[in-house]
Amino acid sequence: MAGINRVILIGNLGKDPDIMTFDNGVKKASFSLATTESYKNKEGNRVDQTEWHNIVMWRGLADIAERFLNKGSQIYLEGKIRTRSYEVDGIKKYITEIYVDNLTMLGGRRDSSEVPAEIQAQEPTPAKNEETDIETPTDDLPF
């Protein structure tokens, strides 16, 4: 049985999306997303704990990010966790990213432009680097 790699986050962009357009026209958007949980400590004081996530969007979702997302935008996203490595000055480093396949913009309009208050988008096909042709069982059992 295959494992499940599914992430759901609601948070705010920590910066405007960085957009890359490759020679073949494919777009990639990347940005940081903050999720904050609040709780009361032993003394009864409210404590906020913020986690930062590296977000990656491809193709149509990257286009939406470029057009409609800015620092501070609140979004709901679904995706997969990916860890990759790279080298800097001969030292191997690792980064964990969330590859988004479903995005919903939350909150109201920021200005009077024609930007919709909510946009829902799903990435219909995996990015070129993502796995393809995953076998799925033919029965209806959820496990």
For each residue, the residues with C-beta under 8 A, 3 or more apart:
1: 143
2: 134
3:
4:
5: 80 81
6: 78 79 80
7: 77 78 79 80 81 98
8: 76 77 78
9: 33 35 53 76 77 98
10: 35 74 75 76 77 106
11: 33 34 35 36 53 74 75
12: 33 34 72 73 74 75
13: 16 17 31 32 33 34 69 70 71 72 73 75
14: 31 32 33 34 52 71
15: 18 31 32 71
16: 13 31 69 70 71
17: 13 29 30 31 57 62 65 66 69
18: 15 29 30 31
19: 27 28 29 62 65 66
20: 27 28 29 30
21: 25 26 27 28
22: 25 26 27 28
23:
24:
25: 21 22
26: 21 22 58 59 128
27: 19 20 21 22 58 59 62 63 66
28: 19 20 21 22 56 57 58 62
29: 17 18 19 20 55 56 57 58 61 62 65 66 69
30: 17 18 20 54 55 56 57 97
31: 13 14 15 16 17 18 55 65 69
32: 13 14 15 52 53 54 55
33: 9 11 12 13 14 52 53 55 75 77 98
34: 11 12 13 14 50 51 52 53
35: 9 10 11 50 51 53
36: 11 48 49 50 51
37: 48 49 51
38: 46 47 48 49
39: 46 47 49
40: 44 45 46 47
41: 44 45 47
42:
43:
44: 40 41
45: 40 41
46: 38 39 40
47: 38 39 40 41
48: 36 37 38
49: 36 37 38 39
50: 34 35 36
51: 34 35 36 37
52: 14 32 33 34
53: 9 11 32 33 34 35 98
54: 30 32 95 96 97 98
55: 29 30 31 32 33 77 79 97 98 100
56: 28 29 30 82 97 98 99 100
57: 17 28 29 30 61 62 64 65 99 100 103 123
58: 26 27 28 29 61 62 99 123 127
59: 26 27 62 63 123 125 127
60: 63 64 121 123
61: 29 57 58 64 65 100 101 103 121 123
62: 17 19 27 28 29 57 58 59 65 66
63: 27 59 60 66 67
64: 57 60 61 67 68 69 103 119 121
65: 17 19 29 31 57 61 62 68 69 103
66: 17 19 27 29 62 63 69
67: 63 64
68: 64 65 73 105 115 119
69: 13 16 17 29 31 64 65 66 73 75 105
70: 13 16 73 110
71: 13 14 15 16
72: 12 13
73: 12 13 68 69 70 105 107 110
74: 10 11 12 105 106 107
75: 10 11 12 13 33 69 103 104 105 106
76: 8 9 10 103 104 106
77: 7 8 9 10 33 55 98 100 102 103 104
78: 6 7 8 100 101 102 103
79: 6 7 55 98 99 100 101 102
80: 5 6 7 98 99 101 130
81: 5 7 96 97 98 99
82: 56 96 97 98 99
83: 94 95 96 97
84: 94 95 97
85: 92 93 94 95
86: 92 93 95
87: 90 91 92 93
88: 91 93
89:
90: 87
91: 87 88
92: 85 86 87
93: 85 86 87 88
94: 83 84 85
95: 54 83 84 85 86
96: 54 81 82 83
97: 30 54 55 56 81 82 83 84
98: 7 9 33 53 54 55 56 77 79 80 81 82
99: 56 57 58 79 80 81 82 127 130
100: 55 56 57 61 77 78 79 103 123
101: 61 78 79 80 122 123 126
102: 77 78 79 120 121 122 123
103: 57 61 64 65 75 76 77 78 100 119 120 121 122
104: 75 76 77 118 119 120
105: 68 69 73 74 75 116 117 118 119
106: 10 74 75 76 118
107: 73 74 117
108: 117
109: 112 113 115 117
110: 70 73 115
111: 115
112: 109
113: 109
114:
115: 68 109 110 111
116: 105 119
117: 105 107 108 109
118: 104 105 106
119: 64 68 103 104 105 116
120: 102 103 104
121: 60 61 64 102 103
122: 101 102 103
123: 57 58 59 60 61 100 101 102 126 127
124:
125: 59
126: 101 123 130 131 132
127: 58 59 99 123 130
128: 26
129:
130: 80 99 126 127
131: 126 134
132: 126
133:
134: 2 131
135:
136:
137: 141
138:
139:
140:
141: 137
142:
143: 1
